[in-house]
Amino acid sequence: MSHPPIEVSVIIPVYNGEENIRHLVESVLAETRINLELIVINDGSTDKTREILNSIQDERLVIIEQPNSGVYIARNAGLAAHRGKWLILLDADDAITPDMIFNRYTKAEQHNCDVLICNGWRGNPGQKLAGWEVHRQQIYNRMISGFEWIKHAVKVREWPHYIWLQIVSSKYIKENNINFHVGTSHKDILWSTELALANGRFYISPEPDYYYSKNTSSITNHGRYYDPRAYSYIDIINKLINYAKSPEYAAVSRPLYIHALRETGHLSGLYRKKIKDRAAVRKSFHEHIRFTDLAKGVSGIHEAWFLIRLWFRLR
């Protein structure tokens, strides 16, 4: 007997997520109005994550086991396995509203977009979250191109690159060969940038449907992780500059240079306060990034002064 086509694939990578993974998985599987598959990639968990996943009996749940390889390799494994028309990517620490999947699917179909960006709250269910929306300054409720999104996001200094806000056409991902760059952190920035650089149809909703929980025990908050984060930022800044230099993206070259400089601000914050091996990070920076390229992102006195101070700090 043939099965109806899968309308939405939901991908969740998880590492040592025993505290929240059951609740999130069951929240996803509670949606029965559309045909969905839930792919959970267990990234070498050493707690009870595997036992919890194996105890959930639902034919829509697909469990992929892999040695601990990092969240981006896990997400790419999910991308390779997924079969749905639409794709939603979630983080294992977070929570969703009851109608999130159905509403995103319905809006994406209704507006015939390639990428639908929704909103979220920075907090947990049950908290007072008014004023804690992830974004407030996007171009809402009308179709724009990926290039328009880049220009506007840079102009208003609000770049909601978070993958858990999105539902994306699988066809769009495959046609443009988009996947996750391997690394330790922040590669969501490149994923969302490449979605936009493919210059498809973007539609942005102001309505929150996702709870982003800041996990203070996350590896990204461990001291030993700050140096790898710095190298990730260096890679991201380098790639943003390379995109800006490409003739294919000439229409958004200037905004990309500006955003590369802003991401350099995050790197600078790590370097000033938290980096252990400053000499190695400084060496990597100079090997991959030129100050003359960063200067192309200067748009005012504040940025110029920041770049001068950065030059003295890293020389």
N, C-alpha and C positions, 0 to 999 in steps of 0.2 A: 504494500500500500504506500503510495506516495504521500509525502508530508507537505503541507503548505509552505511556501517560501518564508524564510525568516525575515521579519521586517526590521528588527533592531538587534544588534549585537552589543552587549555590555561587557566591557573588559575591566577586570580588577586585578592588579598585581598585589601580592601581599607577602610581607615578611614579618613573622612573629606578631600576627594580628589577632591573637586569641581573644582579646578583650572586646573587639568590635565586629569581627568578620561575620559572625553568625547573624547579628542584627542587620548588617548591610545586605548580605546575601538574601536573607528572608524578605527584606524590604523590596529588593529587585524582583524576586520571584512572586511577590504578592500581586504583581501586575499581570493580569490574565486577559486583558482586552485586545492585546496584540500578540503576534507570534514573535517571541524573543528567545535568544540564547544568552546565557551568562557564562562567560569564560573567566575563570579565576586561575591565575598563575601563582602557584606556591613557590616562592623564590628561596627555597632551602630553609624554611622556617625550622627553628629548633624548639619551639614551644608546642602547644596543642593545636596549632592551626590546622595541620593535616587531619587530625582526628575529627575536629569540628566539621571540616568540609566533607569528609567521607560519611559523616552521620546524616547529612542532608540528602534526602531522597527526592530527587526531581530530575526528570529526563532532560530538562532544559539546562541543567547545570553541567558544564564541561570543566573538569579540573586538569590542569597541566602542571606536572611536577618538574622542577629543574633545580640543579645545584645553585647555590646563592651566586647570582651573577649581576644583580643590580636591577633597579626598577625599569630602566629603559630597554634592556635586553628582554625583560619579562613582558613589557608592553609590545615589543616587536614580535614576540612569540604569539601573543594574542592577536595581533594584526594578521599574522600569517595564517592563523587558524580560523578567523572569523568568517561567517557566511552571510551576515545580514546586509540588507540594503542600506541601513544607517548604522552608525557607530557612535557609542557613548563610552567614554573612558572615565572611570571613577578612581578615587583614592580610598584605600582600605580603612583609613581612620575617620572617614566622614559619614554624613547622613544625608538622606534625600527626603523630599516631601512625597506623600503617597501617590500623587499623580504626575510626578516629574517625568518619567519615561513616556507615558502616554501623551502628555501635553507637548513634550518636545517633538515627538514623532508627528503628532497632528499638525503642529505649526510648520515643521519642516516640509511636510507633504503639501500643506495648504499654500505655502509661499514658494514652493519649488526652488528652494535655495540649495547651495552647495554646503554652506556652513551656517548653522544657526547658533548664535551665542546668547545664552540666557544669563541670568544674574544669580547671585548667591549671597548668603550672609556669612560674616566672619564671626562665627559663634555656634553654639549648640542648640538643638531643639529645647524649648522651655525657657530660654533666656529672652530678655527684652532686647530685640535686635533692630528696632527702628533706628535708622541712621548708620547701620553697620553693613549696608549693601556693598558688594565688591566694586561696583561701578555705578556712576550717576551721570556721566557726561558723554555717553555714546550717542550715535545717531540712531534713534529708536524707531521701530515699527515702519521701516521702509527699506527697500532693497538698495544696497550699495555694492560697489565692487571691492575686491580685496585691496586694490591700490587706494581707494577712497578710505577704507578702514585704517590703513597704515597712516595716511596723511592726517586724518582726524585724530587718531589716538595719540600721535606725537604732538599735534597742535595743542590738545587739551591736557597733555601730560598724564594720560590715563590709558595704559596699555594692558587690557585684561587678557593676558595670554593663557590663562589657566585652562587646562584641557577639560577639567570637570564641568566647565560652563557650556561645553559644546555638544552638539550632535552634528555629525559630519557625514556626507554622502560617501559610501564606500567606493562607488565608481570614481568620484573625484579624487580620492586618495590614491587609488590604483592608477588612474590615468596620468597623474602627476608624480607618481613614484615617491610618495611622501611616507617617511617612517621616522623613527626616533633615532637621533644621534646618540651614540654610546657615550656614557660619562657618568659622573656621580650626582650631578644636581643641575637644576635650572634649565634643562634642555627643552622644557615645555616652551620656552621663549622661541627656540628655533622651529619647533613643530608649528606653532601658531604663525610665525613669520612666513614659513614656507606655504602654509595654507593660503595666506593672503597674497603671497607673491605669485601664486598660480592664477590670481586675479579672477576668481570665480564670484558667484553671487552670495553675498553676505547679508544676513538678516539678524538684527539684534533686538532682543526683548528685554525690557526693564524689570520683568517680574522674577523675583527670587524663587528658586526651587531646590536649593542645595545649601547644606550647612558645612562650611569649611572649618574644621577643628584644628587649631594650632597644637600640634603634639609636642609638648616640651621634652618628652623622652625620645623623640626622633633622633636618628643618627645625625641629621643635619644640625642639631644643636649640641653635639658633642665636640669638645675641643679638638680632638684628633681629626675632625672632619673639616675644619676651617681651611687648611691648606688645599685639600682636593677641591673644595668649593671655589677657591681662588683660581685654580687651573681651569675649572669649568667656565668661569666668567671670562677668562682670557680667550678660551676657545670660542665662546659665544660672541664676544666683541670682534674677534678676528673674522668670524663668518659674516657678521652683520656688515662689516666694512667690505668684505669681498662681494656681498650682494650689492652694496651701494656702488661698487666699481663696475658691475656688469652692465653692458649696454642694454641688455634685456629688461633691466629694471630702472632705466634712466628716469622714468616718470616719478619714481619714489626714492631716487638716490639721496637727495638732501634729507628727507625725513629719516632714512636709514642711518646716515652719518650722525644725525642728532641723537637717535636712539642708542647708537653704539657708545656715544659719549656719556649718555645717562647711565647705561649699564656699567661704564667705567667708574661711575660714582659708587656703585655697590661694591665693586672690587676694591676701591680706595678705602672704603669703610672697613672691610675685612683686613686689609693690609695695615692700617693704622692701629687696629685694636686687637686683632686675634690671630694673625699669622705667626707661625713659629719659625719657619725657615724663610725669612724674608729675602735672603740672597738668591735662593732658588726661584722663588716667585718672581723676583725682579728680573732675573735672567730670562725666564720664560716670557715675561711681558715684552721685553725688548726683542726677543727672537720672533715674536708673532705680531706685534703691534707697533706702528709708527706714529709718532706724535703729529706728524704732518697730516696723517689721515684723520686722527681725532680732531685736529683743528678745523676740519671741514664741517664738524658738527657744532661749532661754536655759534650761538645765536644771540649772545648778549654779554654784558660785562661779567655777570655771575659765572657763566661757563668759561670765559677767558681766564678769569682769576683762578677758577678751579683747575684748569689745565696747567697754568703756570705753577701752582703749588704742587700738582701731581708730578710735573717734570722735576722739580727740586727734590721731591720725596723719592723718586725712583731712579734718579740719575746715578 
